[in-house]
């Protein structure tokens, strides 16, 4: 899903933060997403690789600890 506008933080219940070891794969997946949407197999493989990482979810009240 793509969101066209900013979502106010007050509407969020939780946030997602990628683990440090996921950074390269998630960055590559974001860059490959358009090509994957157009059926490019190598791009889809790259996008799928980002799914191998653990999702780190935090409540919005934990944001100050994440960025501080």
BAKOL-504919 format. One record per atom (N, C-alpha, C, CB): residue number from 1; atom name; x, y, z. Coordinates in Angstrom, 1 decimal. Each point is the difference from the previous one (the first is absolute). Glycine has a CB too. Layout:
% residues N
{num NUM atomo CA east X north Y up Z}
...
This chain:
% residues 68
{num 1 atomo N east 0.8 north -1.1 up 0.0}
{num 1 atomo CA east -0.8 north 1.1 up 0.0}
{num 1 atomo C east 0.9 north 1.2 up 0.0}
{num 1 atomo CB east -1.9 north -1.2 up 1.2}
{num 2 atomo N east 1.5 north 2.2 up -1.9}
{num 2 atomo CA east 0.7 north 1.3 up 0.0}
{num 2 atomo C east -0.9 north 1.1 up 0.5}
{num 2 atomo CB east 1.4 north -0.7 up -2.0}
{num 3 atomo N east -0.9 north 1.5 up 2.9}
{num 3 atomo CA east -0.7 north 1.1 up 0.6}
{num 3 atomo C east 0.4 north 1.3 up -0.7}
{num 3 atomo CB east -0.3 north -1.2 up 2.2}
{num 4 atomo N east -0.6 north 2.0 up -2.7}
{num 4 atomo CA east 0.3 north 1.2 up -0.8}
{num 4 atomo C east 0.3 north 1.2 up 0.9}
{num 4 atomo CB east -1.4 north -0.9 up -1.9}
{num 5 atomo N east 1.0 north 0.9 up 3.1}
{num 5 atomo CA east 0.2 north 1.1 up 0.9}
{num 5 atomo C east 0.5 north -0.4 up 1.3}
{num 5 atomo CB east -1.9 north 1.2 up -1.2}
{num 6 atomo N east 2.4 north -0.3 up 2.0}
{num 6 atomo CA east 0.5 north -0.3 up 1.3}
{num 6 atomo C east -1.1 north -0.4 up 0.9}
{num 6 atomo CB east 1.9 north 1.6 up -0.3}
{num 7 atomo N east -1.7 north -2.5 up 1.2}
{num 7 atomo CA east -0.9 north -0.5 up 1.0}
{num 7 atomo C east 0.3 north 0.6 up 1.3}
{num 7 atomo CB east -0.4 north -2.2 up -1.2}
{num 8 atomo N east -0.5 north 3.0 up 1.8}
{num 8 atomo CA east 0.3 north 0.6 up 1.3}
{num 8 atomo C east 0.4 north -1.1 up 1.1}
{num 8 atomo CB east -1.5 north 1.9 up -0.6}
{num 9 atomo N east 2.5 north -1.7 up 1.3}
{num 9 atomo CA east 0.5 north -0.9 up 1.0}
{num 9 atomo C east -1.1 north -0.4 up 1.0}
{num 9 atomo CB east 2.3 north 0.9 up -0.2}
{num 10 atomo N east -3.2 north 0.1 up 0.5}
{num 10 atomo CA east -1.1 north -0.3 up 1.0}
{num 10 atomo C east -1.0 north -1.1 up -0.5}
{num 10 atomo CB east 0.2 north 2.4 up 0.7}
{num 11 atomo N east -0.1 north -2.7 up -2.0}
{num 11 atomo CA east -0.9 north -1.1 up -0.6}
{num 11 atomo C east 0.7 north -1.4 up 0.1}
{num 11 atomo CB east -1.0 north 1.7 up -1.5}
{num 12 atomo N east 2.3 north -1.7 up 1.8}
{num 12 atomo CA east 0.8 north -1.2 up 0.1}
{num 12 atomo C east -0.2 north -0.7 up 1.4}
{num 12 atomo CB east 1.7 north 1.0 up -1.7}
{num 13 atomo N east -1.7 north -2.3 up 1.6}
{num 13 atomo CA east 0.0 north -0.8 up 1.3}
{num 13 atomo C east 1.4 north -0.6 up 0.2}
{num 13 atomo CB east -2.4 north -0.5 up -0.3}
{num 14 atomo N east 3.2 north 0.4 up -0.7}
{num 14 atomo CA east 1.3 north -0.6 up 0.1}
{num 14 atomo C east 0.8 north 0.4 up -1.2}
{num 14 atomo CB east -0.9 north -2.0 up 1.2}
{num 15 atomo N east 2.2 north 1.9 up -1.1}
{num 15 atomo CA east 1.0 north 0.3 up -1.1}
{num 15 atomo C east 0.9 north -1.2 up -0.2}
{num 15 atomo CB east -0.1 north 2.5 up 0.6}
{num 16 atomo N east 0.6 north -2.5 up -1.8}
{num 16 atomo CA east 0.9 north -1.1 up -0.4}
{num 16 atomo C east 1.4 north 0.6 up -0.2}
{num 16 atomo CB east -1.9 north -1.3 up -1.2}
{num 17 atomo N east 2.9 north 0.6 up 1.7}
{num 17 atomo CA east 1.4 north 0.4 up -0.1}
{num 17 atomo C east 0.7 north -1.2 up -0.5}
{num 17 atomo CB east -0.1 north 1.8 up 1.8}
{num 18 atomo N east 0.9 north -1.6 up -2.9}
{num 18 atomo CA east 0.8 north -1.1 up -0.5}
{num 18 atomo C east 1.2 north -0.2 up 0.9}
{num 18 atomo CB east -0.8 north 0.4 up -2.4}
{num 19 atomo N east 1.1 north -1.7 up 2.6}
{num 19 atomo CA east 1.3 north -0.3 up 0.7}
{num 19 atomo C east 1.2 north 0.4 up -0.8}
{num 19 atomo CB east -1.2 north -2.0 up 1.1}
{num 20 atomo N east 2.3 north 2.3 up -0.5}
{num 20 atomo CA east 1.2 north 0.4 up -0.7}
{num 20 atomo C east 0.4 north -0.9 up -1.1}
{num 20 atomo CB east 0.7 north 1.1 up 2.0}
{num 21 atomo N east -0.9 north -2.4 up -1.8}
{num 21 atomo CA east 0.4 north -1.0 up -1.0}
{num 21 atomo C east -0.9 north -0.1 up -1.2}
{num 21 atomo CB east 1.0 north -1.3 up 1.8}
{num 22 atomo N east -2.2 north 2.0 up -1.7}
{num 22 atomo CA east -0.9 north 0.0 up -1.1}
{num 22 atomo C east 0.2 north 1.2 up -1.0}
{num 22 atomo CB east -1.6 north -1.2 up 1.5}
{num 23 atomo N east 2.4 north 2.2 up -1.0}
{num 23 atomo CA east 0.0 north 1.2 up -0.8}
{num 23 atomo C east 0.4 north -0.1 up -1.5}
{num 23 atomo CB east 0.7 north 1.0 up 2.2}
{num 24 atomo N east 0.3 north -1.8 up -2.5}
{num 24 atomo CA east 0.4 north -0.1 up -1.4}
{num 24 atomo C east -1.1 north -0.7 up -0.8}
{num 24 atomo CB east 2.4 north -0.1 up 0.7}
{num 25 atomo N east -3.0 north -1.0 up -0.2}
{num 25 atomo CA east -1.1 north -0.7 up -0.7}
{num 25 atomo C east -1.2 north 0.8 up -0.2}
{num 25 atomo CB east 0.9 north -2.1 up 0.9}
{num 26 atomo N east -1.3 north 2.9 up 0.1}
{num 26 atomo CA east -1.2 north 0.8 up 0.0}
{num 26 atomo C east 0.2 north 1.2 up -1.0}
{num 26 atomo CB east -0.6 north -0.6 up 2.4}
{num 27 atomo N east 1.8 north 1.2 up -2.4}
{num 27 atomo CA east 0.3 north 1.0 up -0.9}
{num 27 atomo C east 0.0 north -0.5 up -1.5}
{num 27 atomo CB east 1.4 north 1.1 up 1.8}
{num 28 atomo N east -0.8 north -2.3 up -2.0}
{num 28 atomo CA east 0.0 north -0.6 up -1.3}
{num 28 atomo C east -1.5 north -0.3 up -0.5}
{num 28 atomo CB east 2.3 north -0.9 up 0.4}
{num 29 atomo N east -3.1 north 0.4 up 0.5}
{num 29 atomo CA east -1.3 north -0.3 up -0.3}
{num 29 atomo C east -0.9 north 1.2 up -0.3}
{num 29 atomo CB east 0.2 north -2.0 up 1.5}
{num 30 atomo N east 0.0 north 3.1 up -0.8}
{num 30 atomo CA east -0.7 north 1.2 up -0.3}
{num 30 atomo C east 0.4 north 0.5 up -1.4}
{num 30 atomo CB east 0.0 north 0.6 up 2.4}
{num 31 atomo N east 1.3 north -0.7 up -2.8}
{num 31 atomo CA east 0.4 north 0.4 up -1.3}
{num 31 atomo C east -0.5 north -0.9 up -1.1}
{num 31 atomo CB east 2.0 north 0.9 up 1.0}
{num 32 atomo N east -2.3 north -2.2 up -0.7}
{num 32 atomo CA east -0.4 north -1.0 up -1.0}
{num 32 atomo C east -1.5 north -0.1 up -0.1}
{num 32 atomo CB east 2.1 north -1.2 up 0.4}
{num 33 atomo N east -2.8 north 1.9 up 0.5}
{num 33 atomo CA east -1.5 north -0.2 up 0.0}
{num 33 atomo C east -0.7 north 0.3 up -1.3}
{num 33 atomo CB east 0.1 north 0.5 up 2.4}
{num 34 atomo N east 0.2 north 0.6 up -3.0}
{num 34 atomo CA east -0.6 north 0.3 up -1.3}
{num 34 atomo C east 0.2 north -1.0 up -1.0}
{num 34 atomo CB east 0.3 north 2.3 up 0.5}
{num 35 atomo N east 0.9 north -2.8 up -0.7}
{num 35 atomo CA east 0.3 north -1.1 up -1.0}
{num 35 atomo C east -0.7 north -1.3 up 0.4}
{num 35 atomo CB east 2.2 north 1.1 up -0.5}
{num 36 atomo N east -2.3 north -1.4 up 1.8}
{num 36 atomo CA east -0.7 north -1.2 up 0.4}
{num 36 atomo C east -1.5 north 0.1 up -0.3}
{num 36 atomo CB east 1.7 north -0.3 up 1.8}
{num 37 atomo N east -2.2 north 1.5 up -1.7}
{num 37 atomo CA east -1.4 north 0.2 up -0.3}
{num 37 atomo C east -0.3 north -0.2 up -1.5}
{num 37 atomo CB east -0.2 north 1.6 up 1.9}
{num 38 atomo N east 1.3 north -1.5 up -2.7}
{num 38 atomo CA east -0.1 north -0.2 up -1.5}
{num 38 atomo C east 0.4 north -1.3 up -0.4}
{num 38 atomo CB east 0.4 north 2.4 up -0.3}
{num 39 atomo N east -0.2 north -3.4 up 1.2}
{num 39 atomo CA east 0.2 north -1.3 up -0.3}
{num 39 atomo C east 1.5 north -0.4 up -0.2}
{num 39 atomo CB east -2.2 north 0.0 up -1.0}
{num 40 atomo N east 3.1 north 0.8 up 1.4}
{num 40 atomo CA east 1.5 north -0.3 up -0.2}
{num 40 atomo C east 0.3 north -1.0 up 1.1}
{num 40 atomo CB east 0.5 north 2.3 up -1.0}
{num 41 atomo N east -0.1 north -3.5 up 0.6}
{num 41 atomo CA east 0.3 north -1.1 up 1.0}
{num 41 atomo C east 1.1 north 0.3 up 1.0}
{num 41 atomo CB east -0.8 north -1.6 up -1.7}
{num 42 atomo N east 1.9 north 2.2 up 1.2}
{num 42 atomo CA east 1.1 north 0.3 up 0.9}
{num 42 atomo C east -0.4 north 1.0 up 1.0}
{num 42 atomo CB east 1.6 north -0.5 up -1.8}
{num 43 atomo N east -2.4 north 1.5 up 1.4}
{num 43 atomo CA east -0.5 north 1.0 up 0.9}
{num 43 atomo C east -0.9 north -0.6 up 1.1}
{num 43 atomo CB east 0.2 north 1.7 up -1.8}
{num 44 atomo N east -1.1 north -2.6 up 1.4}
{num 44 atomo CA east -0.9 north -0.7 up 0.9}
{num 44 atomo C east 0.8 north -0.8 up 1.0}
{num 44 atomo CB east -1.8 north -0.1 up -1.8}
{num 45 atomo N east 2.9 north -0.5 up 1.4}
{num 45 atomo CA east 0.9 north -0.8 up 0.9}
{num 45 atomo C east 0.6 north 0.9 up 1.0}
{num 45 atomo CB east 0.5 north -1.6 up -1.8}
{num 46 atomo N east -0.1 north 2.8 up 1.4}
{num 46 atomo CA east 0.5 north 1.0 up 1.0}
{num 46 atomo C east -1.0 north 0.4 up 1.0}
{num 46 atomo CB east 1.6 north 0.8 up -1.8}
{num 47 atomo N east -2.8 north -0.5 up 1.3}
{num 47 atomo CA east -1.1 north 0.4 up 0.9}
{num 47 atomo C east -0.3 north -1.1 up 1.0}
{num 47 atomo CB east -1.0 north 1.5 up -1.8}
{num 48 atomo N east 0.9 north -2.7 up 1.3}
{num 48 atomo CA east -0.3 north -1.1 up 0.8}
{num 48 atomo C east 1.1 north -0.2 up 1.1}
{num 48 atomo CB east -1.3 north -1.1 up -1.9}
{num 49 atomo N east 2.5 north 1.4 up 1.6}
{num 49 atomo CA east 1.1 north -0.2 up 0.9}
{num 49 atomo C east -0.1 north 0.9 up 1.3}
{num 49 atomo CB east 1.4 north -0.6 up -1.9}
{num 50 atomo N east -2.1 north 1.7 up 1.7}
{num 50 atomo CA east -0.2 north 0.9 up 1.1}
{num 50 atomo C east -1.0 north -0.6 up 1.1}
{num 50 atomo CB east 0.5 north 2.0 up -1.5}
{num 51 atomo N east -1.3 north -2.9 up 1.0}
{num 51 atomo CA east -1.0 north -0.6 up 0.9}
{num 51 atomo C east 0.7 north -1.1 up 0.9}
{num 51 atomo CB east -1.7 north 0.4 up -1.8}
{num 52 atomo N east 2.9 north -0.7 up 1.6}
{num 52 atomo CA east 0.7 north -1.0 up 0.8}
{num 52 atomo C east 0.4 north 0.6 up 1.4}
{num 52 atomo CB east 0.8 north -1.1 up -2.1}
{num 53 atomo N east -0.9 north 2.4 up 2.3}
{num 53 atomo CA east 0.4 north 0.7 up 1.2}
{num 53 atomo C east -1.1 north 0.1 up 1.0}
{num 53 atomo CB east 1.7 north 1.3 up -1.3}
{num 54 atomo N east -1.4 north -1.4 up 2.6}
{num 54 atomo CA east -0.9 north 0.1 up 1.1}
{num 54 atomo C east -0.6 north 1.4 up 0.0}
{num 54 atomo CB east 1.3 north -1.7 up 1.3}
{num 55 atomo N east -2.6 north 1.9 up -1.1}
{num 55 atomo CA east -0.6 north 1.3 up 0.1}
{num 55 atomo C east 0.1 north 0.4 up 1.4}
{num 55 atomo CB east -1.6 north -0.5 up -1.9}
{num 56 atomo N east 2.0 north 1.7 up 2.1}
{num 56 atomo CA east 0.1 north 0.6 up 1.4}
{num 56 atomo C east -1.1 north 1.0 up 0.1}
{num 56 atomo CB east 2.5 north -0.4 up 0.1}
{num 57 atomo N east -3.5 north 0.1 up 0.8}
{num 57 atomo CA east -1.1 north 0.9 up 0.2}
{num 57 atomo C east 0.1 north 0.7 up 1.4}
{num 57 atomo CB east -1.4 north -1.4 up -1.6}
{num 58 atomo N east 1.1 north 2.6 up 1.6}
{num 58 atomo CA east 0.0 north 0.8 up 1.3}
{num 58 atomo C east -1.2 north 0.8 up 0.1}
{num 58 atomo CB east 2.5 north 0.1 up 0.0}
{num 59 atomo N east -3.0 north 0.0 up 1.3}
{num 59 atomo CA east -1.1 north 1.0 up 0.2}
{num 59 atomo C east 0.5 north 1.4 up -0.2}
{num 59 atomo CB east -1.1 north -1.7 up 1.6}
{num 60 atomo N east 0.1 north 2.6 up -1.9}
{num 60 atomo CA east 0.4 north 1.4 up -0.3}
{num 60 atomo C east 0.6 north 0.6 up 1.2}
{num 60 atomo CB east -1.8 north 0.2 up -1.7}
{num 61 atomo N east 1.5 north -0.6 up 2.9}
{num 61 atomo CA east 0.6 north 0.5 up 1.2}
{num 61 atomo C east 1.5 north -0.3 up 0.2}
{num 61 atomo CB east -2.3 north -0.2 up 1.0}
{num 62 atomo N east 2.7 north -0.8 up -1.8}
{num 62 atomo CA east 1.5 north -0.4 up 0.0}
{num 62 atomo C east 0.8 north 0.8 up -1.0}
{num 62 atomo CB east -0.7 north -2.2 up 0.7}
{num 63 atomo N east 0.1 north 3.1 up -1.5}
{num 63 atomo CA east 0.8 north 0.7 up -1.0}
{num 63 atomo C east 1.1 north 0.8 up 0.6}
{num 63 atomo CB east -2.0 north 0.1 up -1.4}
{num 64 atomo N east 1.8 north 0.7 up 2.5}
{num 64 atomo CA east 1.1 north 0.7 up 0.6}
{num 64 atomo C east 1.2 north -0.8 up 0.3}
{num 64 atomo CB east -1.7 north 1.6 up 0.9}
{num 65 atomo N east 1.5 north -2.9 up -0.4}
{num 65 atomo CA east 1.1 north -0.8 up 0.3}
{num 65 atomo C east 0.7 north -0.5 up -1.3}
{num 65 atomo CB east -1.2 north -0.7 up 2.1}
{num 66 atomo N east 0.5 north 0.6 up -3.2}
{num 66 atomo CA east 0.6 north -0.5 up -1.3}
{num 66 atomo C east 0.9 north 1.1 up -0.6}
{num 66 atomo CB east -2.0 north -1.5 up -0.3}
{num 67 atomo N east 1.6 north 2.8 up 0.4}
{num 67 atomo CA east 0.7 north 1.0 up -0.7}
{num 67 atomo C east 0.9 north 0.8 up 1.0}
{num 67 atomo CB east -1.9 north 0.2 up -1.6}
{num 68 atomo N east 1.8 north -0.5 up 2.8}
{num 68 atomo CA east 0.8 north 0.8 up 1.0}
{num 68 atomo C east 1.3 north -0.5 up 0.4}
{num 68 atomo CB east -2.1 north 0.7 up 0.8}
